[in-house]
Every structure is written in structure tokens, then in C-alpha cells.
Amino acid sequence: MSTIETFREETRAWLEANCPMSLRTPTPEGDLIWGGSQVEFSTEDQQLWFERMRDKGWFCPDWPVEYGGGGLSAAEMAVLESENRRLRCRPPQINLGIWMLGPVLLEFGTEEQKKRLLTPMTRGEVRWCQGFSEPNAGSDLANIRTSARDEGDHYVVNGSKIWTSYGDKSDWMYALVRTDNEASKHAGISLLVLDMHAEGVQAAPIDLISGKSTFCEVFFDDVKVPKENLIGPLNGGWNLAKKLLQHERSAMSKFGEFSLPTHFHLMSLIRDYMPQPETAAEIVLNARAQACAMDEQAYNLTVQRMGEEARAGQNVSGVMSIMKLVHTEQEKVKFELLLDAMGYRALGWEGDEFSDQERAITKAWLNSFAQTIAGGASEVQLNVIAKRVLELPDGKKGERR
């Protein structure tokens, strides 16, 4: 038996023994476990799974062992992901630091930064948020105004960030700041990490049309940030931001797998409200839902292929933009189909006459529009795809095509 097949057998046996049966089901809305200093568990099984995966080093299975990772090879990582999918194990924790900042630190961080910042991620001890967008710098990210003034052994940060997911619950932030006002807007940006509990940091939650949201606006008033929290070169943050955003677009695709209504049961939800399509309109709706379900399956298979290509060292940055675009647009179509099938039940918002699932679907439909903007609007992704994948030239200003 080959070494990789031996690893598969051992991994399968370990997961069977350690992943509780209750966590081999789709994750209900609001039941994700976020690693951090204030991690909360709703069941003993959640805590058990969290602790066993943490102690195994499998929060970050392919990170180096010296930083708390599992040290798995690309082939072993593929096996672990395959076995997790086979058992349908829930993620033991969600951590934006692991998904987005961690890979950038592994590539560009100093050895001191890696030991100081990566190890708490692999232990699930720190919750991270992202400070990129600002009120006047969303899709035009390079237009940020939040400044970091050099004060010798530290920077003083002033300004604000918006659409910061879970900013009010996070321990640390990785943020783009302007460190040179004289340079071009792309050249004067740096990447800092800062303590969300530091004096002068204030996070204010933002309510959306769908109700309470995960988004916050974060304000910085003379916040002191030590020099050792600068990631990469001074004024070199734009290149790091592009790297990080590639990981963000990949990470966003994961949420479809982790939340209700589940990514796997579109047709079962359709049948709940339309068990026997009879009228012409119902038959057409059922056909549309079947097509959407096939698109979702094709998307999932492509995600797996992209992961294999990335592990083989291929450049998948352009593909990540494609996947982010396709996933968020597919989610919007999916929820519109569900609302069509639900009829008046889709009006559920509050009240005992509507089920928890119906209220969740209605809110998810509203949120699906926001997801086509978060992480780079669909229009921005189309531009990225045109330039980086299709290698189309920039059109001259004012030129009609």
C-alpha cells in the first residue's frame, strides 16, 4: 500500500473516531464556531471537535509545524479535504485570519511576526477582521484615507473603515493605511495589524434591510500601533493587498457550504413547497431549480479542481475571481428560485406563523445581493477576469466598444 493510501486510511479512521455524529450535518444559521478570545460553543460536541482538531494541528493542516500547523503535504491536504467532504464534517472553527492574512504572513512576514501572529491562529485564540473598505473607498480600494503617521517607534492611526465583518467581536484587524500622502495612491499604502482592544478603536454595528448584520464601521482616533506590526515593506501594502484579496475571494466561496439554507439541498427545499409540479408555471420553476442545482454541483467540482491546481503551484488568482463572481451570482439566483417556490411564505419576517427556516431563507435572499458586492463587486471581478484571465487590453478613456 502506498504512503498516501496509508495516510488516507489513518485520516479516515481518525475523523470517524473524533468528529461527533451531530457535526456531520449542514450547519444551521448562526451555528458557526468563530475562533477567538471569546469563543462560544452551543453544544459539548462543538467544543470537543474544536479541541481535537486544534490539538491535531488541523486548524491549519498544511501550515508548518513550527507555527502550530499540521505540516501536511499537498497530497495529504487533498486527502484530508476529501475525507472531510465524505463524512460531511462541519468546520471546527471559522477564522478569517487563517483564510486571508495567514497565507500572506507565511510569504511576507518576518520570522518574529510568524511566531507571534500565526501560532495563536492555529490555536483558535484570536479572531481577526479585515479593515480595507472605507466610506469613499470601496471598489476603488486604493482611494483609502485612513492614515498611519510615523512617530518614531510607533504609528498613530486615524480614520475609519466600513463593512468590517464582525469588527465588534474581533480581537485583531489587518488593515490598509496610507503612510505616504505624497506618493501615488497605490504606492503610499501599507499593511498593518492592530489590536481591536487598543485605546482609540471603536466598532459600531451596521443594520441592514435584512435586519441585524455582521457589518461594522470602525473608527480610529489616535490609535498607537507598534512598528513591528507593519507587514511587508513600508508603502508596499498594495501588492500584499492584492495577494490577500485572492485568498478572500477563495474564502468567500466556503460560506455557501457552511450556512443554511444549505448549499446541498436546493431541490429538497423546492419540494417542501412544491412537492408535485402540475401547472405550466410550476413545471418551468422546477426545471429552473434543476438547472441551478446542476450549476451548483459544477461549481463545487470546479472549486475542488482549483484547489488541486493551487497545491500544484499553479497561479489560480484569476480563477479565484471567476469563482467569487460565479458563486455570489448563483446564490442570488438560488434564493430567488426559493422565494418563487415559497409564495407568500417568503414574506416571513417575524411572527409564529412563519418557521425559522422561512425567516432564514427570506433574510438570506436579501443578503445574497450584498454578497455580490462584498469582497469585490461583480463588476470589479469582471474587470479582473478581463485583465488577468483573458488578458484583454485596457480601453482608452472615452472609447466605445
ABEGO torsion letter per residue (X at the ends): XBAAAAAAAAAAAAAAAABBAAAABBBBBGABBBBEAABBBABAAAAAAAAAAAAAGAABAABBAAAGBAGBBAAAAAAAAAAAAAAGBBBABBBAAAAAAAAAAAAABBAAAAAAAAAAAAAGABBBBBBABBAABBABAAABABBBBBAGABBBBBEBBBGBBGAAABABBBBBBBABAABBAAAABBBBBBBAABBGBBBBBBBBAAEBBABBBBBBBGBBBBAAABBEBBGAAAAAAAAAAAAAAAAAAAAAAABOBBAAAAAAAAAAABABBABAAAAAAAAAAAAAAAAAAAAAAAAAAAAAAAAAGBBAAAAAAAAAAAAAAAAAAAAAAAAAAAEAAAABABEAABBAAAAAAAAAAAAAAAAAABGEBAAAAAAAAAAAAAGBBBBBBGBBX
